[in-house]
Amino acid sequence: MKNIVCLISGRGSNLRALLEAQQARRWDAAPPAAAAQVRAVISNRPGAGGLQIARAAGVATEVIEHGGFPTRAAFDAALAALIDRFDPALVLLAGFLRVLTPEFVARYEGRLINVHPSLLPAFTGLDTHARALAAGVRVHGATVHFVSRDLDAGPIIAQAALGVEPDETAEALAARVLALEHVLLPRCVEWIIQGRVRLAAGRVVAEGLHAADLLVTP
């Protein structure tokens, strides 16, 4: 059984989508080489709504507040020690609002993925939807990628795209992109646990997948 650890900071909507996919697609009942489960959810914020989602699903939860550590490196070292208790095959950043140190990223190379609300490499960082609207883009979306040392710059696994509506607000656009994330993230996780997608020599290797598989549209 492959253990998945999810790191969150907020409401946990992507976590909910992942847990629903796990149940619907019976990841735990797959052949041994591909069987997987969300084993733990860890948050740096004790009030994160996603913790309640995890507990309701019977998933172990942990809180480790970054404010209690003198440096980013000290927090990341403690976080890694906590993650390793669950022997993860995959670590997901599902709305985890922390920039991770290079040492942390290297520790989980090939096992650490992130979902980001833009079509990378455009609009790295925060406030992606407002920035996309300000730039006048006509297509926007989300990306799931392996995490690298550079912020939001790791090898891309797959993306989800939609057309921007005339006079659309950032809030409306965010809601539509989030709905695509809920499809994209579980799909990418399933490919990885099945061994169909992996990181090799800094590049994504996708076996048995076509270009159309790697782009989600409404």
N, C-alpha and C positions, 0 to 999 in steps of 0.2 A: 504494500500500500504506500503510495506516494503522499507525503504530507505537504499541505499548502499552508503557509502562514501569510495572513493579510495584515498590512499596516494601514491604519486609518487615522484621521484627525477629526472627522466630522460625522455627517448624517448617515453615511454607510449605504447609499443607494446602490453603488456598484457592488458592494458586498452582498446586499440582498439579491441582486441579479445573479451573482455567482452562486450563492447558496441555492437559489431556485433552479439554476441550470444543473447543479450537482444532483439535486433530488430528481429532477425530471429526466435526466439522461443517465441516472444511476452510475455515476463515476465509481462509486464504491463497489459496484458489482461487476465491473469490467474485468477482463483477464488480468492476472497478477501484474504483468508488465505495464499495464496502463491504468490500474485501479488507483484512485486518488480520493482525497477528502480534504476539506478545509479543517485543519487541525486546531488552529488558534487564530485569534484576532488580537492584535496589540495596538494600543493607541497611546499617543503622547498627551492626550487630553482626557481627563477623567469624565468629562461631560459629553463626550462624543456619542451621538445617537446610535452609531453603528454598533456600539458595545451591547446595547439592548437587543438589537437584531441578532447578534451572535448568540447571546445567552438564550434567547427564545428558541434558537435552533439547536441548542445543546452544545455549542462550540465553546471551548475554553477561551477566556478573555484575560488579558493582562493590561495594566496601565503603567507606563513609565514616563514621568513628566520631565521634559527636557529642562525645565527651569531649575531643577534640583541638581544640575551638574555644572561644574565651573567652565567647561569648554565643550565645543561641539564634538571633539574627538572622544572625550570622556563619556558623553551621552551615547555616541555611536557604539563604543566598546561595550557599554552595559546593555544596549539594545541588542547587539549581536549575541551576547551571552544568553540573553533571554530567548531570542529566536532559536538558537542552537539547541535549546532544551527540547524542541519539538522536531528535531531532525528533518528540516524541510528539504523537499526536492525542488520547491518553488517558493519564492517570496514575492508577494504582490504589493505594490504601492497603489492602493486604491483610495486616492484622496489623502495621501500622507503628506502633510505640508511641512516638510523639512528638506533642506539641502543636505545630502549625505556626503561624508568624507570619502576621499579616494580609497582609503583603507577599507572602509565598509563595503564600497562597491566591488573592490577586488575580491573580497572574501566570498561574495555570492555571484561572481562572474558566471554568466550563462544561466543563472537561476533567479535573477532579479529583473522583474518587468514592471513597467509603469504605464498607466493610461493617462494621456494628456489631452486636454480639450482644445486642440487645434490640429491642423494638417501640418505637422512638422515637415520641414524645418521652420515653417512660418510660425511666428508668435510663441516663442518659448517664454517660460515664466508665467506670471500672473495676469489677470484681467484680459484674457485672450479674446473674449467675445466682443468687449467694447473696443479693443484695439483692432480687431478684424473689421468691425463696422466703420471705425474711423478711417481705416485704410481703403474702404470702398470695395472690399473683395466681393466676388459674386458666388464663390464656393467656399465653404467652411466645413469643419468637422472635428474628428478626434483621431488619435493615433495610439496604438499600443506598441511599445518598443522595449528592447532590452536596455537596461540602464548602464550608462558609461560614466566615466569621470566628469564629462562635460554636461552641464545642465540641459536636459531635454534633447540630447544629441545622440543617443545610442541608436544602434541598428534597428530599423523599423520592421516590425512583424506584419502589421496590417493597419489599414485606415478605414474610416467611415466618413462619408461626405454627403453634404446636402447643399441645395441652392439657398442663397440668402434672399429673403423676401424684401420687397421694397418697403421702406420705412419701418423695418423690423427693429425692435428694441433689443438691447443686450440681454435682458432677462428672458425674453421670448426665444431668442436664439440659443441661449444657454440651456433652456429646457429641451429644445429639440435636439441639440447635440448630446445632451445627457441620455436621452432615449436611445440614441445610436450607441453610446458607450455601453449601455446595458446589454446590447447584442454583441458588440465587438469584443469586449473583454472576456466573457465566458468562451467565446469561439476560439480566441487565441490560447487561452489556458488549456482548452481541450486538445488543441493541436499539439501543444508542448507535452502534455502528459501522455499523449499517444505516441510521442516520438516523431511526429510528422514535421515539427519545427524545432530547430535547435540553433545555437550559436556556435560557429566554427571559425577560428582565425579572424574574429571580429566581424564576420558576416553572417546574415541569417540564411540558413539552409532550409528550404521548404520542399518536402518530398510529397509527391502525389497531389499537389495543389496547383491551381491555375491562377492566372492574373485576376480573373473574376472573383475567385474565392477570397482574395486579399483586399477587396474593397467592398465595404458594406454601404448600401444606399437605402433610403426610406422605402 
